[in-house]
Amino acid sequence: MVEEKQIWKALEEVMDPEIPTISMVDLGIITQVQVNQTDNTASVTLIPTFSGCPALRVMEDMVREKVLSLGIQKVDVSTNFDTAWTTDRITEKGRKALLQHGLAPPPEHTGGLIELSVLSDVACPYCQSKNTRLTTPFGPTLCRSMHYCDNCLQAFEQFKPVG
Amino acid sequence: MNEKYAQAVKELLYKMADDLLILGHRNSEWTGIGPMLEEDISFSSMAQDKIGQSLALYQLLNNLGEAEPDTVAFTRNQQQFHNCQLVEYPIGEYDFSLMRHFLFDNAELLRYDMMMDSSYEPLAKLARKFKGELKYHKFHGDTFVMQLGKGTAESKKRMQDSLNFCWNLALGIFEESPYESTLINEAIWKGEAALKLRWLEAIEPILAEAGLTIPDSNTWKPVYGGRVGKHTENLQPLLEEMTEVFRVDPGAEW
């Protein structure tokens, strides 16, 4: 008998295809896991980080594959907008995982009040200096902005705040 | 949901989705040819956001009984598109694309801000999501309009010329719907006239600081028609290009 908490646990091993150090659970994009014990089926609900995120379908497939590997007969993976994803949903473990990938984590606990001034107040993920500046709010993926550190003279990216 | 409410919501969703799809495709034409790498990436990213947002809106329409998003996006002819004419113009020179983006996205951010408490709950949810994304579009547009307005004599002249060219087209964003009173009375949102006022309040100080002058209000002639399917010669060629691959094999599984 597969239980919901086993699925949550297993999904901690399903990594974001674009940032392979962070799991989908730590990214905060999984909002619901339900198991129907009678017919051994499950449903998982995802929310997109960005409406235009091209990795969404791939992530749905990865989740489906993982849940089926636990012995679930059939799993319904769907994406909706019922909960708006914000960077506040990233867990503490997730923030460390972003740093591990060389990305500055977003500011914490914005409560949805994100002023764009926070974009220029970012600690460099390499030397921790705050002597940095925003070069562009758009980066190699929708969820990243590009910055430059005037202390260690290194370009870096931030997982940009969304709320 | 009664029939009148549903009609009003559908008309609203179509025009918003079509604006996003068409401007998204136009923005994507900068991919690979932006004036500098960061701008290439910015316009490409905004294109991706807008096309993703249009998909979410077409999905709502699908939930209300309209055709599948791909069918709606790729099989209608130009008379069936409800985008404002501003978004269908070719990208032109960078100053035009930038000014169009500045004028459009300032309106867009406010539009979704006004829809966050819509009585149509699925739209309110999308509005909350889109708003977080659109903040970056506004931030980008404001930053560059300011920099180029205050830049060289040439950059300032180019921005002013583009503002003059875009102005009446931008006023066309706010063409009212035949369902405007239903939209307002049913608290779906406060309507185009209210949005236009907020938009003017938002952009006036930015343009003033950039040293750019909004055309004299006595000369304003909003370009309407887009919302009822009247388009310039620029839309059909774009639709043909957008749908070229789709039309090769409309039933293909990707």
Contacts between the chains, C-beta under 8 A, distances in Angstrom:
chain1	res1	chain2	res2	distance
A	48	B	52	7.8
A	48	B	129	7.9
A	50	B	49	6.5
A	50	B	52	6.6
A	50	B	133	6.0
A	51	B	49	6.5
A	51	B	52	3.8
A	51	B	53	4.7
A	51	B	55	7.4
A	51	B	56	5.3
A	51	B	126	8.0
A	51	B	129	6.2
A	51	B	130	6.6
A	51	B	133	6.4
A	52	B	48	4.2
A	52	B	49	4.7
A	52	B	50	7.3
A	52	B	51	5.9
A	52	B	52	2.4
A	52	B	53	6.8
A	52	B	55	7.9
A	52	B	133	8.0
A	53	B	52	6.8
A	54	B	48	7.2
A	81	B	56	6.6
A	81	B	122	7.7
A	81	B	125	4.8
A	81	B	126	5.6
A	81	B	129	5.4
A	82	B	125	6.3
A	84	B	125	7.0
A	84	B	128	4.5
A	84	B	129	4.6
A	84	B	132	7.1
A	85	B	129	7.5
A	86	B	132	6.8
A	114	B	132	7.5
A	114	B	135	7.0
A	116	B	135	6.8
A	116	B	136	8.0
A	116	B	139	4.9
A	119	B	139	8.0
A	135	B	38	6.4
A	136	B	38	4.2
A	136	B	41	6.7
A	136	B	42	6.0
A	136	B	140	7.9
A	137	B	42	7.5
A	137	B	136	4.8
A	137	B	139	5.8
A	137	B	140	5.9
A	138	B	38	7.5
A	138	B	41	5.2
A	138	B	42	4.3
A	138	B	44	7.8
A	138	B	45	3.9
A	138	B	46	7.3
A	138	B	136	7.0
A	138	B	140	7.1
A	139	B	41	6.9
A	139	B	45	7.7
A	140	B	41	7.5
A	142	B	45	5.8
A	142	B	48	6.0
A	142	B	49	6.4
A	142	B	133	7.9
A	146	B	38	7.2
A	160	B	136	7.5
A	162	B	132	4.4
A	162	B	133	7.1
A	163	B	132	5.6
